Amino acid sequence: MSDVKRKSSRSGGRAARVALRSAPLAENVRPVRPGMPGGRYKPLADEDVLRIHASALDALEQIGLSQAPPSGIDVMTKAGAILGDDGRLRFPRALVEDMLAKASRNITLHGRDPKYDMHLTGSNVHFGTAGAAVHVVDVETNTYRESTAQDLHDAARITHALDNVHFFQRAMVARDITDNLEMDLNTVYASCAGTTKHIGTSFSEPEHVAPCIEMLHRIAGGEAKWRERPFMSNSNCFVVPPMKFAEESCIAMEACIRAGMPVLLLSAGQAGATAPAPIALAIVQAVAECLAGVVYVNAMAPGHPAVFGTWPFVSDLRTGAMSGGSAEQALLTAGCAQMHRFYDLPGGAAAGISDSKLPDMQAGWETGMTNALAGLSGLNMVYEAAGMHASLLGFCLESLVLGDDVLGQVMRMVRGIDVTEDSTSIESMKAVCLGGPGHYLGSEQTLELMQTEYIYPTLGNRMSPKEWNEADRPILIDKAIARKNQILEEAQIQFDPSFDAAIRKDYNIYFK
């Protein structure tokens, strides 16, 4: 009888603790939060950083960039860039340093709801989606299909419900829309209707910026309110590596700057293909290209909010295929984050990409490894952090859900170890070891810290084999499917029904 009572007591206590862990936490006591400072991991020595910086300046002075649009040539040459007979713009060191001094720092990327504002200062870390996948991974059939506007909207709705995915940048192309303007407009509205977190998007043609901005004015409640709190940024591939401007993207970027939209200056070379094979030199090229972007933006509009988007990727040199989930990719991203800190500029890069086609063990190690190094390096904006498969070709809604668990664990590593007078006092050890129960289970300190010091996975399984068997052997992907479906069933359009009806009357909206 005593054994039965003892077992019941233990079970009741454990059940109470599990229930406590399942309850929502107040923001101020959560063990992890958006924007926690990282930066403890530094793959580059101080002299390495200086060498990369010097080489990037050499590249800008001696090689320069070609194919700038006439408007860009005009604004940059007036600032001090030199147009050579070969058509390349070259950038004297003094010009680069002058524009770095004018560049905006400590910027805020707004959410439509202010509680989702992201303050890009120092080494504050934020994780989000990104990419332009053309397929969706169907985990129930292990097949790929073309992505749609509905998929994009669903991804935004899921992101809105996830604690550790802090922003939503377009993750898929709406392949069911053949008209490019309608596609861009639907991308804007599908994202905004799904989440009030900060959103990033791209424009397929410069002429599409104006009608999309007009839609954003309506969503914001007028141009003045939009300019006061722009809640969407432009992800802009303003360069085509190696060392060429992308003319149409540059013209779109200029339009976004005039409209008050923050920009992500994105350089996405591929080491061994469109970027040099040495990891350090791939960083040099990415830094040089993004410094050219800093000159461009600040020559046109000094202090305009811009994210320094060094995104060099990795090639599998045996085949030339992209290898986004590799150790080299993790090092590249972390090295770039260190350069962002050197310039004290808000920075963004890619991590979390899997080369695996499905959410399997390979996807887990690739997502975890690259996100961990990105977070620990203090990268302000970690793009493509969840959901991305097949080296950016496929997006998986279930992996987005699973990624929330991964990113929660990564943010706990970013937070680090709290070393204080209380956390190193031996008083609790005395209480347990000298006449106490001989363990810390149920102690006052343990109970106080169980929610603020430790983070628990939402879907990850920590059962014993016996418990797992008694629970009918749950499979992780099944839990991810169930949570995805629950989120989508409960999610609401993030607009008043009358506003949504008015938008659908004026535009051809493809999602429900």
N, C-alpha and C positions, 0 to 999 in steps of 0.2 A: 504493500500500500504506500509506504513512504517513497519507494522508487517511482511509483506512478505520479504522486504529488510533485516530486522533484522535477520529473520530466514535463509535467503540465506547466509548472512555474517557468521553466526555461523557455518552453514554446511560447507562452504568453508574452514574456519579455521580448523575445526575438520578434514576434509578430508586431508588437508595439513599436519596436525600433524600425522595422520595415515600413510600417504605416507612416511613421514620422519622416522617414527619408523620402517617402512618396509625396508628401505635402509640398505645395509650392513655397518657395523661400522668398522673403523680402529681398529686394535688390541689394540692400546694404549688407546683407549677411551671406550672399551667395559666394561659394568658394572661387568661382571664376566669373568675370564680367567682360564685356567688350572693352577694348582699349587698354588692357593691362600692359604694362611696360615689359618688353623683352630686352634683348641685346646682350645677354650673357655669353652667347656663343659667337665667336669671332674667328672665322677661318683664315682671315688675312692679318698678318702682323702690321704694325703701324707703317713700317717702311714699305710693305707691299702695297698698301693703300696709296701712299705717295707716288710709288712707281706707276701704278695704274693710272692715277690722275695725270701724271706728267705725260704718259704715252697717249692718253686720250687727247690732251691739248696738242701734242705733236701731230696726231692724226687730223685734227681739225685745221691746223695751220698748213700742213703739207699736202694732205689728200683732199680735204673738204668734201662737200656733198654736191651731187649733180641733180639736175631735173627739178629744181624749185620752180613753182609757177611764177609768172611775171609779178604778181602781187607780192609774193614772198620775197623775190629778188629785190623789189623796190623797198620794202620795209626793212630788210636786213642790211642791204648796202647803205641805206641812209643811217643805220645805226653803227656801221663800221665794218661790215663784212666786205670781202673783196671778191668780185666776179672775175674769174680768169678767162683767158682766150679759149680755154677748153670747156667753158660753160659751167665750171664747178665754182661753188661758193666756198671761200676759205675764211676761217674765223681767227683773227689774231687773239692771242692770249688775253690782252687787255680788254677786248670786247667781251669775251666769255666771262671774265672776272667781273666786269661791270654789270652784265646781265644777271649773274648769280647774286650780286648784291641787291638787285631790284626784285628778284624772284620772291613770290609769296611763300611764307613759312607759317607753320602752326595753323593750317587751314582747317575749316570745318566742312565736311560733306554732310549736308542736311538730309534728314528723312522728312517725309511729309508729316509724320508725327515726330515732334522734337525729341521724344525719348529715345529715338533711334539715331540722333545726330552722332557723327563720328569725328572726333577731334584728332587730326593727324599731326601730332606733335611728338618730338623726341622719338622714342622707340615703341610707342603705343601700337598694339597689334590688333588687327581686325581681319576676320576671315569671311570670304564670300564666294559666290559663283562667278563664272565668266565663260567665254568661249563662243564658238559658232558651230556647234555640232549639227550635223545634217541627219543624224539618226537618233532614235530612241531605243534603248535596250529594253526588250520585253523579257523580264526574268521568268515569267511563267511558261514561256515557250522557248527560251534561250535563242531568240532571234532578234534581228534588227529591222526596224521599219523607219520610213521617213518621218521626221519631226514635223509637228503642226503648231498652229497658233494656240490650240487648246493645250498642248503639252507645255508650251512656254508659260501660259497662264497658270497651269497646275504647278509648275516648278516655282513660280512666284508665290503662290498660295502656300505651298509647303515651306518655302524659305521663311515666310512670315511667321510660321508656327514654331520654328526651330530657334532655340536659345543661342546656339553657338555658331550660327551662320548669320553674320551681322549685316550683310548687304546683298542685294540681288543685281548682278549684271547679266544681261542677256546670255543665256547658256545655249540656246538653240536657234536655228533658223527656221522660220515658219515656211516649210516647203510646200504647204498646201495653198500658198498665195503666189500667184504668178506675176502680178503687178508689183514692181518694186516699191512704189510709193505706198500702196496699200499695205505691203509687208512692213515697212518702217512705221507707219501709223499704228498698225495692229501690235507691233512690238512694244511701242510706247504705252499703248492703252492696256494691253494684256498684262504688262509688268505693273503698272500703276493700280490696276484693278485688283491685283493679287496681293500687293504688300504696300505698307507705308514706310518701309525701310528705304534707305538710299538705293537708287537704281542707276545702273550704267547701261548705255545703249550705243549702237553704231548706226551710221547712215550709209545706205548703199550708193547714194549720189548726193553731191552738194546741194542740188536744187530741192532736196527733201527736207533740209534743215528747217526752212521757214514754215512749211505747213505743220511740221511736228512741233515746233516751238509754239505755234498758234494753239495747237491742242494742249500743250503744257500750260499756256496762259489760262485756258479755260479750267483746267484741273486745279491750278493754283488759286484761281479767283481773280485773275487780272495780271497784267505784265508787271506792275509794281510789286505785287506779292511774290511773283516768281523770282524777280531779281533780288528781292530781299532774302529769300530762302530757296535757291535752286536745288531741287531734290533729285535731279537727274544729271548725270555727267556723261560726257562724250568719250567713249573709248576710241582713240584715234590712232590708227597705224599710219602716222605721218611720214614714216620712212619705209623704204623697201631695201632691206640689207642686201649687199653691203654698201653703205654710205651713199644712198640715193634718196631723195625726197619722193614721196608719192603724191603726184600733183593734185589729183582729185581729192584725196584725203586732206591735203593741206588747205585746199579751198573750203572744204567742209569745216575744218578746224577754225578757219578764220570766221566763218559764219557763226559758229558756236560761241566764239569769244565775243563777237559783237552782240550776241543774244544773252550774254551773261551766264553761259553754261560752263561749269568747270570741265577741264579736259584731262584725259589720261594720255600722256605722251608715250606711245607704245612702240618700242623697238623689239622686234621678235625674230632676230636672226637664229639660225640653227647651226650649232657648232659642227664644223666639218663639212658644211654645205654652203649656207649663206653667211656664216660667221666663221672665224678661224677655229681650228681644232683645239689648240691649247685653251684650257678653261680660263686662265688669266687673260689671254688675248681676246677671247670671246667677250669677257667683261669689259675690256678696253673699248672694243668696238661699240658695244651697247651703251656704255657711258658717253662715248664721243657723240653717237647719234642723238642721245637724249639731251646732251648739252647743247647741240644744235637746236633742238626743240625749245630749250630754255631761252636761247637767243631769239628765236622766232617769236615765241609768245610774248616775251617781255619787251621786244622791240615794237611790237604791235600794241600791247596793252600792259604796261608795267604793273607787276603785282597781281596779274590775273591768276586765279587759283588753278594750279596744274599739278598733276601727280607725275613724278619722275619714274616712268614705266619701263625700266630695263627688264626685258623678258627674254633673255637668250635661252634657247632650247638646246637639246642635245640630240645628236644623231647616233644611231647604232652604226658605227663605222664599217661593220661587215656588210651592211645592206643599204645604208643611207637613210633608213627609216627613222622617224622621230622616236625618241625614247624618253618620254616625259616622266616616267616613274623611276628613273635611275638614280644611283648615288651621285653621279656627276651632275644631274639636274638639281639635286638638293644642294650641292656645293655651289653651283652657279647662282642659284637664287639667294643663298645666304651671303655669298660674296657681294652680290649686287646690293643687298640690304645694308651691308657695311659701308658701301660707297654712298648710299643715300644718307647715312648718318654723318659721313665725312662732310658732305655738302650741306647738311642740316636742311634737307628738302623732304617734303612728303613723298614717300616712295611706294611703289607697287611692283609686284612680280608674281610669277606663277608658281604654284605648288599644288600638291594633291592630285595631280593627273595620274591616271593609271593606263598602262599599255594593255592591261588585260581587257578582254572583251566582256567579262561578266564580273559581278561582285563576289569574287572568290578570294582565296588566300593571297594570291599575287596582288590583287587590288588592295587588300588590306595592308600589306607591308609597304607597297609603293605610296599609298595615300598617307599612312602614318609617318613614314620616314621623311618624306619631303615636306609635309606640313610641320613636323616637329622642328626641323632645322630652320624653316622659314620663321616660325614663331619665336624660337630661341634666339634668332639673329635680330629680332626687333623690327621685322618688316611691317610697315604701317598697314598696307593693304595686300592681303594674300588672296590673289584671284585664282579661280578654278579649283578651289580647295575641296569641293565635294561634288560628287555626281558624275565626274568626267571619265570616260573610258575610251579605249581604242585610240590612244594618242590624239585626243580631241575630236574624234569622229562620232562618238556616241555618248549620249547623256542618259543616265539611269535615275529615275525618280526614287527608286528604293535605295540606291547608293547615296542620294542626297540625304535621305533619312538616316541611314547608317553613318554618314559622314558627321552628323551632329554629335554622335557619341565620340567619334575619333577626335573631333575638334575640341570637345569638352576636356578630354584627357590631355590634349596638346596644350590647351590654355592653362591647365593645372601645372604642367611643366614650366610654362612661361612664367607663371606666378612665382615659382621657386619655393624655397624653404624660408619660412618666417623665423628668424632668430631674434628673440627678444628676451628680456629678463624673465618674463613669465614662462616662455617656451623652453627655457634652459634651466629653470629652477628645479632642484631635486626634491622639493617638498612632497610632490605627489609620489615620487619613488619611496621616500621615507614612509609615507602613509600606507603604501602597499606592502613594502618589504619588512618593515619593523612592526610586527604584530597585526598586519592587515591580512587580506585574503590571498595574497601572493599572485594576484593578477589584476589587470586594469579594466577588465570588462565590467561595465556598469558603474565605474568610478565617476565622480562629478566632473572631472576634467575631460574624460572620454566622452561623456554625454554632451558636454558643452561644445566640443570640437567636432563631433561626428558630422555635422552639416556644414560648418564653416571652413574646416581644414581639408575635408575629403569630398571628392566628387564621385558620383555613382552613375554608371551607364544606364540609359533608358532601355536599350535593347540588348546590350551585351549580357551574356549568360554567365553567372558566377555560382550556379548550383553545384552541389556535389553530384557525382554520378548517380547516387541513389535518388536524390531529389529530382534530378533530370529525368530518370526513368519513371518515377512516380508521376511526373508531370506530363507523361506521354511523349518524352523526348522532343521537345520543341526545337525547331530549326530556325536559325537566325534570319534567313531570307524570308521565311513565312511571317515572322514577327515584323519585319520591315514592310512587307506587303500590307499587313493588317494596319500598321500605324499610318502608312501612306493613305490607305483608303479611309481611315478614320479622320485624318486631317482634311482630306478633300470633301468628305461628307459634311463636316462641321464648318468649313471655311465659307465666308461670305464675301461678296464683291465689296471692295473697300470704297464704295461710293453710295450716296443716296440713290434709291431706285429711280427717282425722277431725273437726276443728272445722268445716270447710266442710260436711261431711255432716250434722253436728248442726244447723247453722243452716238448711240446706235442709229438714231434717225438721220444724223448728219454724215456719218461715216459707215463704210461697209465693214462691220466688225465680225470676225470669223469664229470667235470662241463664245461659249455660252456663259 
